[in-house]
């Protein structure tokens, strides 16, 4: 019986080596492919703006046995240096608790936590998926051999899979101030791009040391999704590379409202001609021009004139 099992193992290994024609046992080849994939993530010499990652509502990852892609995209953002990452998830919730404690007077003096400190997100990044194919008629050689061979050799064999797993994903970026969809990029990942994974969580994410992406490292479809998002993120950064790095300054002016009755004048002077009467609560649109204590504005029917700053407040 022992002899028969040994012969079966040897025969299976010979079949694998002969039929795949790829250097299965070459750790250097696996490491090279991994590093090549990580190197594809673009890097920027200056940041385009601040960005928050928001997971889509459909939770497509649950059907694939994966974690939310939010953590995955945060890794890409941090690694690329193309955006300042702002947290609007669990970390932000805890930060808000601290702010509530500060507002209630519970924190020690000198804590320096209060209003006006939270950085605004210029953009919202949403990761979605168009289609996925976790195993289209493939043969998992690792499943056949992994149980026969133990130790490190068994771990490598468990990473061998012949299939056509694919994923097509979308990354979309929305401008927070204007609600414009600033960019959208599609990405594709294929099992043939992954190569052979290593048991113990090597894969395309090896070396990131991130929390919350373990299933993307350890599963074939997870690695394929990673490749698809690297492809999409690379295209996305390329699309946004020409944008201004001062998103707050280049966005349209915020609206203002009248705090008390007043008038719009043709020039920035108390003696200038009156363009129209203005009521409290009326919404006006700043042009960006100022003159001393005066601000130039337009109204809902495109009347243009000047109003004292003391009569205005920023709309919320």
ABEGO torsion letter per residue (X at the ends): XAAAAAAAAAAAAAAAAAAAGBBAABAAAAAAAAAAAAAABBBBABBAEBBBBBBBAAGAAAAAGBBBAAAAAAAAAAAAGABBBBBABAAAAAAAAAAAAAAAGABBBGAGBBBGABBBBABBBBBBBABBBABBGBBBAAAAAAAABBEAAAAAAAABBBBABBBBBBBBBBBAAAGBBABBBBBBBBAAAAEBBBBGGBEAABGAGBBGAAAAAABAAAAAAAAAAAAAAAAAAAAAAABBABAAAABBBBBBBBABBBBBBABBBAABBBABBBBBGBBBBBAGBBBEABBBBBBAAGBBBBBBAAABBBBX
